[in-house]
């Protein structure tokens, strides 16, 4: 059984993961809808999770046609000890 402190830490981790996924989706959806400024805000927010989300950030830049930025972020993801498909 988990202690109250462990449950609190798990809850915070889940909230952060959900926020990262929300920002990924928002950056793509708003870009697709032609809302560049809103997409930029979501992408900037996602970059606060850069350690966990470098691969996702690369994918968003690629989707937006920002190829140089995409490769920069792919390189960053590759150099990280653990790169993942979803921020956690």
N, CA, C and O of each residue as an XYZ file, in Angstrom:
352
protein
N       0.840     -1.175      0.000
C       0.000      0.000      0.000
C       0.891      1.247      0.000
O       1.933      1.288      0.655
N       0.460      2.243     -0.738
C       1.238      3.475     -0.839
C       0.921      4.418      0.313
O      -0.207      4.481      0.801
N       1.946      5.146      0.731
C       1.749      6.146      1.770
C       1.084      7.380      1.168
O       1.011      7.526     -0.052
N       0.612      8.242      2.017
C      -0.018      9.484      1.547
C       0.975     10.323      0.747
O       0.596     10.939     -0.249
N       2.227     10.358      1.163
C       3.247     11.123      0.438
C       3.489     10.523     -0.943
O       3.631     11.255     -1.922
N       3.535      9.196     -1.025
C       3.721      8.534     -2.315
C       2.524      8.781     -3.237
O       2.695      9.015     -4.433
N       1.340      8.728     -2.687
C       0.132      9.007     -3.476
C       0.155     10.441     -4.001
O      -0.232     10.694     -5.142
N       0.605     11.370     -3.177
C       0.706     12.764     -3.597
C       1.692     12.938     -4.740
O       1.426     13.670     -5.694
N       2.840     12.258     -4.639
C       3.835     12.331     -5.713
C       3.292     11.722     -6.999
O       3.497     12.272     -8.081
N       2.605     10.596     -6.890
C       2.016      9.972     -8.074
C       0.977     10.884     -8.714
O       0.907     10.981     -9.939
N       0.193     11.535     -7.915
C      -0.831     12.445     -8.424
C      -0.194     13.605     -9.183
O      -0.667     13.981    -10.256
N       0.873     14.171     -8.630
C       1.569     15.276     -9.298
C       2.190     14.825    -10.610
O       2.141     15.556    -11.599
N       2.774     13.626    -10.635
C       3.355     13.094    -11.867
C       2.292     12.909    -12.939
O       2.522     13.228    -14.106
N       1.145     12.402    -12.556
C       0.058     12.206    -13.511
C      -0.429     13.542    -14.053
O      -0.678     13.670    -15.252
N      -0.567     14.529    -13.191
C      -0.992     15.862    -13.635
C       0.004     16.438    -14.638
O      -0.401     17.016    -15.647
N       1.296     16.289    -14.374
C       2.312     16.800    -15.291
C       2.266     16.069    -16.623
O       2.390     16.694    -17.677
N       2.088     14.754    -16.590
C       2.014     13.982    -17.833
C       0.800     14.403    -18.644
O       0.894     14.582    -19.859
N      -0.329     14.560    -17.987
C      -1.543     14.969    -18.690
C      -1.390     16.375    -19.270
O      -1.868     16.642    -20.372
N      -0.741     17.259    -18.553
C      -0.524     18.620    -19.060
C       0.381     18.584    -20.282
O       0.127     19.296    -21.254
N       1.425     17.777    -20.254
C       2.310     17.656    -21.408
C       1.574     17.125    -22.624
O       1.754     17.631    -23.732
N       0.748     16.110    -22.427
C      -0.022     15.555    -23.546
C      -1.037     16.565    -24.073
O      -1.256     16.668    -25.280
N      -1.653     17.307    -23.155
C      -2.616     18.336    -23.566
C      -1.937     19.391    -24.429
O      -2.489     19.819    -25.442
N      -0.748     19.806    -24.032
C      -0.020     20.815    -24.799
C       0.406     20.287    -26.166
O       0.379     21.025    -27.151
N       0.803     19.007    -26.232
C       1.132     18.395    -27.532
C      -0.066     18.483    -28.466
O       0.042     18.965    -29.593
N      -1.194     18.017    -27.984
C      -2.401     18.008    -28.816
C      -2.808     19.422    -29.205
O      -3.166     19.676    -30.355
N      -2.754     20.334    -28.254
C      -3.159     21.709    -28.523
C      -2.262     22.363    -29.563
O      -2.750     23.095    -30.424
N      -0.961     22.111    -29.497
C      -0.032     22.697    -30.467
C      -0.348     22.220    -31.884
O      -0.268     22.998    -32.835
N      -0.705     20.951    -32.024
C      -1.002     20.401    -33.350
C      -2.374     20.845    -33.839
O      -2.515     21.279    -34.982
N      -3.376     20.740    -32.988
C      -4.745     21.080    -33.394
C      -4.858     22.555    -33.763
O      -5.453     22.894    -34.786
N      -4.297     23.428    -32.944
C      -4.410     24.857    -33.256
C      -3.635     25.210    -34.518
O      -4.062     26.077    -35.280
N      -2.498     24.548    -34.751
C      -1.747     24.777    -36.000
C      -2.601     24.369    -37.192
O      -2.685     25.097    -38.181
N      -3.229     23.209    -37.097
C      -4.065     22.689    -38.177
C      -5.240     23.628    -38.463
O      -5.682     23.751    -39.605
N      -5.735     24.278    -37.427
C      -6.858     25.207    -37.576
C      -6.404     26.590    -38.049
O      -7.222     27.496    -38.206
N      -5.095     26.746    -38.274
C      -4.584     28.031    -38.729
C      -4.372     29.054    -37.636
O      -4.218     30.243    -37.912
N      -4.364     28.598    -36.398
C      -4.192     29.495    -35.251
C      -2.736     29.431    -34.782
O      -2.423     28.823    -33.758
N      -1.855     30.073    -35.556
C      -0.416     29.996    -35.295
C      -0.042     30.518    -33.911
O       0.760     29.899    -33.212
N      -0.610     31.639    -33.514
C      -0.250     32.218    -32.219
C      -0.600     31.266    -31.076
O       0.188     31.104    -30.144
N      -1.771     30.637    -31.141
C      -2.177     29.701    -30.097
C      -1.275     28.459    -30.105
O      -0.917     27.935    -29.050
N      -0.916     28.001    -31.301
C      -0.015     26.866    -31.417
C       1.351     27.205    -30.828
O       1.958     26.382    -30.144
N       1.829     28.412    -31.094
C       3.114     28.852    -30.538
C       3.084     28.852    -29.012
O       4.051     28.448    -28.366
N       1.975     29.306    -28.441
C       1.849     29.341    -26.976
C       1.902     27.918    -26.410
O       2.596     27.665    -25.425
N       1.169     26.996    -27.035
C       1.173     25.608    -26.559
C       2.560     24.992    -26.703
O       3.024     24.295    -25.800
N       3.224     25.242    -27.824
C       4.565     24.691    -28.043
C       5.559     25.265    -27.037
O       6.407     24.539    -26.517
N       5.460     26.532    -26.769
C       6.327     27.150    -25.758
C       6.079     26.524    -24.397
O       7.026     26.246    -23.661
N       4.812     26.298    -24.054
C       4.488     25.641    -22.788
C       5.050     24.230    -22.727
O       5.555     23.801    -21.690
N       4.963     23.513    -23.833
C       5.484     22.145    -23.881
C       6.994     22.126    -23.681
O       7.538     21.171    -23.127
N       7.664     23.166    -24.126
C       9.123     23.212    -23.984
C       9.558     23.278    -22.523
O      10.726     23.041    -22.215
N       8.631     23.598    -21.621
C       8.981     23.546    -20.197
C       9.129     22.092    -19.735
O       9.647     21.832    -18.648
N       8.673     21.148    -20.563
C       8.839     19.716    -20.309
C       9.911     19.131    -21.236
O       9.854     17.949    -21.572
N      10.864     19.929    -21.641
C      11.833     19.537    -22.671
C      12.570     18.243    -22.345
O      12.872     17.464    -23.250
N      12.859     18.005    -21.095
C      13.587     16.789    -20.729
C      12.785     15.546    -21.090
O      13.349     14.547    -21.537
N      11.487     15.604    -20.900
C      10.633     14.459    -21.176
C      10.023     14.498    -22.567
O       9.657     13.452    -23.104
N       9.905     15.667    -23.159
C       9.103     15.818    -24.379
C       9.892     16.236    -25.618
O       9.299     16.705    -26.590
N      11.195     16.079    -25.604
C      11.992     16.537    -26.748
C      11.556     15.865    -28.050
O      11.503     16.514    -29.095
N      11.245     14.576    -27.992
C      10.805     13.853    -29.184
C       9.475     14.416    -29.689
O       9.294     14.597    -30.893
N       8.547     14.692    -28.774
C       7.256     15.263    -29.148
C       7.426     16.652    -29.758
O       6.764     16.993    -30.738
N       8.304     17.435    -29.181
C       8.560     18.782    -29.688
C       9.122     18.706    -31.100
O       8.750     19.501    -31.963
N      10.020     17.751    -31.338
C      10.560     17.554    -32.687
C       9.442     17.227    -33.667
O       9.411     17.750    -34.781
N       8.529     16.363    -33.251
C       7.413     15.990    -34.115
C       6.498     17.153    -34.437
O       6.015     17.272    -35.563
N       6.260     17.999    -33.473
C       5.410     19.171    -33.710
C       6.090     20.121    -34.686
O       5.452     20.632    -35.606
N       7.381     20.356    -34.486
C       8.101     21.218    -35.433
C       8.056     20.622    -36.840
O       7.886     21.359    -37.812
N       8.204     19.309    -36.964
C       8.134     18.668    -38.283
C       6.750     18.848    -38.889
O       6.626     19.162    -40.073
N       5.718     18.653    -38.093
C       4.343     18.816    -38.573
C       4.115     20.235    -39.101
O       3.410     20.445    -40.088
N       4.726     21.190    -38.420
C       4.577     22.592    -38.807
C       5.481     22.974    -39.979
O       5.428     24.107    -40.457
N       6.307     22.039    -40.443
C       7.202     22.319    -41.561
C       8.484     23.018    -41.152
O       9.201     23.545    -42.003
N       8.778     23.031    -39.879
C       9.970     23.689    -39.338
C      11.070     22.630    -39.191
O      11.394     22.178    -38.092
N      11.620     22.263    -40.328
C      12.495     21.101    -40.403
C      13.779     21.262    -39.587
O      14.173     20.341    -38.872
N      14.421     22.402    -39.685
C      15.667     22.619    -38.932
C      15.414     22.505    -37.426
O      16.174     21.853    -36.709
N      14.341     23.144    -36.954
C      13.998     23.032    -35.535
C      13.691     21.582    -35.161
O      14.069     21.120    -34.085
N      13.010     20.874    -36.048
C      12.684     19.480    -35.790
C      13.953     18.649    -35.590
O      14.039     17.874    -34.637
N      14.931     18.802    -36.474
C      16.168     18.041    -36.334
C      16.942     18.447    -35.083
O      17.569     17.603    -34.443
N      16.902     19.723    -34.734
C      17.560     20.153    -33.498
C      16.961     19.432    -32.286
O      17.693     18.971    -31.410
N      15.638     19.339    -32.243
C      14.967     18.683    -31.125
C      15.150     17.169    -31.170
O      15.240     16.530    -30.121
N      15.205     16.584    -32.370
C      15.486     15.145    -32.463
C      16.876     14.842    -31.915
O      17.072     13.857    -31.204
N      17.832     15.694    -32.249
C      19.185     15.518    -31.733
C      19.184     15.620    -30.214
O      19.840     14.837    -29.528
N      18.454     16.574    -29.708
C      18.371     16.745    -28.257
C      17.749     15.504    -27.603
O      18.226     15.034    -26.571
N      16.683     14.981    -28.213
C      16.034     13.773    -27.672
C      17.000     12.592    -27.689
O      17.052     11.814    -26.736
N      17.749     12.464    -28.753
C      18.696     11.355    -28.878
C      19.775     11.412    -27.800
O      20.192     10.380    -27.274
N      20.220     12.618    -27.479
C      21.297     12.783    -26.500
C      20.823     12.610    -25.059
O      21.642     12.463    -24.152
N      19.523     12.628    -24.847
C      19.020     12.465    -23.485
C      19.135     11.007    -23.056
O      19.023     10.102    -23.882
N      19.356     10.784    -21.775
C      19.517      9.413    -21.285
C      18.322      8.518    -21.637
O      18.496      7.354    -22.000
N      17.142      9.059    -21.529
C      15.936      8.304    -21.879
C      15.031      9.233    -22.661
O      14.572     10.243    -22.128
N      14.770      8.913    -23.898
C      13.802      9.704    -24.643
C      12.550      8.874    -24.813
O      12.611      7.664    -25.033
N      11.419      9.539    -24.711
C      10.138      8.869    -24.713
C       9.230      9.482    -25.753
O       9.473     10.584    -26.245
N       8.193      8.762    -26.077
C       7.206      9.268    -27.032
C       6.204     10.184    -26.353
O       5.561     10.988    -27.028
N       6.050     10.086    -25.039
C       5.101     10.929    -24.307
C       5.785     11.523    -23.089
O       6.576     10.846    -22.432
N       5.493     12.774    -22.778
C       6.078     13.356    -21.567
C       5.498     12.690    -20.329
O       4.314     12.357    -20.289
N       6.334     12.501    -19.328
C       5.866     11.924    -18.079
C       6.353     12.740    -16.915
O       6.061     12.412    -15.765
